[in-house]
Amino acid sequence: MVLRALLVLGLATPLHATRKGKTVSVKVGNGTGLKGKTVKLLLDPSVTSQPRTSASSIASMSLSPWTYKDSYVVSRLPSKISHAQCLTSGCLSLQDGGEDAALEAKPIYYQVLVLHKVPRQRRNNRGGKKTRKKYDFRLGTEVISVGCTCVRPTVIPQ
């Protein structure tokens, strides 16, 4: 599980860079016969993804509109994660565009995998040599809001 997360997170940056037309070098590990070698990762530029509507336009077209707020944690990979915040407590009416209090705008939550950079435990340094700080990565999860939706209010029978 940790290896898969590292592989996915490790390839995210190279894949993003290759979409911008850059060549990226990737070190290949055990089990490939290429241990310690560096290989070039080239993506076919003729293969493109389906055209998508941007997240910001979906957020503004929704009956429960939202905006994004970024959170930054330097020791986390990815260091920037965007969270959706609902702009209204009710939902927008189709008739007049005003807020309809009969429905509630609620965030949609999603759990994502993240890596946390933690300092490695130091051993006693013999000979007084200066050592570089070393880090380990701990796999974790975070629950983030990705958008908002309209729901009926919760009614608790008495």
N, C-alpha and C positions, 0 to 999 in steps of 0.2 A: 504494500500500500504506500509506504513512504517512498519507495523507489519510483512508483508510478507518478506520484505527486511531484517528485523532483524532476522526472523526465518531462512531464507536462509543463511545469513552471520553467524548467531550463530551456525548453524549446520555444516558449512564448516569445521571448525577445528576439531570437534569431528569425523566427517566422515573420514577426512584425517588420524586422529590418529588410528581409528579402522582398516583402511586398513593396518596399520603397525603392527597389532596384539595386540593393546592395548585396554583395557577396559576404557570407558569414562563414567563419571557421568554427567547427564544432569538434571537441575532443570526444572520441569514442572509447567506451570502457570495455569491461570484461564480456566474454561470450560472443564477441563479434569477429575475433581474429585480427582486430585492428587496435588492440590495446595500446594506449599511449600515442596513437597516431592522430593527426588532425586531418579532417576531411572537409571539403567545401560543401555547403548546403545551398543548392540552387533550386528555386521553384520556377515552374513553367509560368511565365507571365501571361500566356494566352488563356490560362484557366482563371476565371474570375468568379466571385461569389454572386449570388442572385442580388439584384438591386433591392435595397431595403429602405424602409422609411426610417428616418433617424429617430432615436429615442426621444429627443426633445420635441419633435413634431407630434409623436404619439402622446406624449405627456400633455401637450397643449390641446390636442383634439379630444381628449378623454372627457367623459362626464364627471370624472373625479380627477381633475388635473393635479399634477405634482411638479416639483422642481428637484434638482439634484444638489446635494451638499457633499463635498469631498472630505474624507477623513485621511489624515496623513500620519503614519507611524513609521519612523525611519527604520526600525528593527524588524519590520514585517515585509514579506514579499507576497503580493504586490504592496508597495508602500502607500499607494493611493487607491482608495476604494470609494466609489460614489454611492451615496445613500439617497433614496427618494423620500421627499417630505410632501405630504398631502397639503394642498393650498387651501382647501375648504373642509369644513366639518361635514357639510351635506354634499349632495351631488347636484350638478347643474341640470336644470329643467330643459327638455327639448322644446317646449313651447316658447318660453320667453328668455331663456338663457340665464335666468336667475337661479339662486340656490334653493333647492328643494329639501326641506328639513325632514321629509318623510323617508328619505334614504340617507345613509351615512357613508362617508368616504373613509375607507380603511386601507392601511398599507398592506402590500403583498410581500411576505418574507421569503427569503431564500438562504439556504446554508451554503457557504463557500469554503473551500480549503485554502488555507494560508500557511506560510512558513514563517516562524519567528526565529530571528537571529539571536542566539544566546552565547555569551562568552564561554569558551571552553575552560574547564577547571585547570588551573595552573599547577604544574609540578614544581618542586623546589629546583631552582636554577643552580646548577653546579658551575663553578668557575666564574661566576659573576657576569656571564655573557648576557647581553640584552636580547630578549626574545620578542618576536612579533606576536601581537594579540591574535589568537585563533578563535574561531567561532564554529558553533554547530548550529544546525537548523532543526527546529522542533516543529512537527506537523500539528496544526491546530485547525479549528473551524471558527467561523464567525457567521452570525445571522445578520443579514443585511436586508433592507427594504429596497425592492427593485421597481416598485410602481404603486399605484393606488387603484382601488376598485370600489364600485358602489355595492352596498349591502343593505338588506332590511335591518332596521334596529332590532337588537336583541330584547325580547320581552320575556321577563321571568314571571311565570304564573304564581299567584299567591293563594 
